[in-house]
């Protein structure tokens, strides 16, 4: 898959919308449980576990946040056409 970064990478531990992005590249340097949630409604949308040194692309609603139980690196991306 080819992705296109659209802003700078940030370190995330607490809930963060990652620049209100719909697509987020997530890198976990350690085993991490990643949570996607609607902070305004105080509702967890979903969680998943990332093994150390892995990358996933998360699609979410732009106002939903991402957090990890360990620090994760997040970059807003878009699909390259």
N, C-alpha and C positions, 0 to 999 in steps of 0.2 A: 504494500500500500504506500502511496506517495501522499505525504501530508504537507501542508503549508503553514508554518508558524505565523501567527498574526499579532503577537505581542511577546514580551520577554517572559522567561521562565521565573516562577516564584516558588518559594518554599511554603508549604501548607501543612499545618497541623490542626488548627481550629477551623471551623466552618468558613469557607471562602467561595465566592461565586466565580473566581478566576476570570476577572474582567468581564463578568456577565456573558461568558462564552457558552455556546451550545455544544461545541466539541472541545474536549480537553485531553491532551496527552499527559498521562500520569506515569511517573517513574518512581519505583519503590526500591530504595537501596537496602532495606531490611524487610523481613516479613511484616506485612501491614494489613490491617482490616480497613478498607476504604468505605466511607459512608457517603451516600448522596441523600440530601434531605431538603425539605421545604422548611426553612427556618421560620418564616412568617406563620405557618400553620403548625409549627412544632411537630412535623411528621417526617419520619424516616421513609424515604422512597425505596431504598435498597442498600444492601451492603455486599461486599465481596472481598475475598482474601487475595492479596498479591504476594507471591513468593519474592524473596530478595532478588534484586537486580533484574526486575522485569518491567515491561512497559505495556500499558493498555490505553486504548482510546475510549473515553467515556462520552456518550451522548446524553445530554440533559437539557432541561428547560433552563434558559439563561438566568433566571432568578434563583434556581436551586443551587445549593452549595455542596462542596466536596470537602471532606476532612479525612484524616488518617490517624490511627492510634500511634503511629510513628510519623516523623516528618516525611512528606512526599514532595516531589518536584512536579509542578504542573505548568503546562504551556498551552495557551489557547491556540487551536489549530482549525484549519478548514481543509476540506478535500480539495486536492489539486485537480483542476479540469484540463 
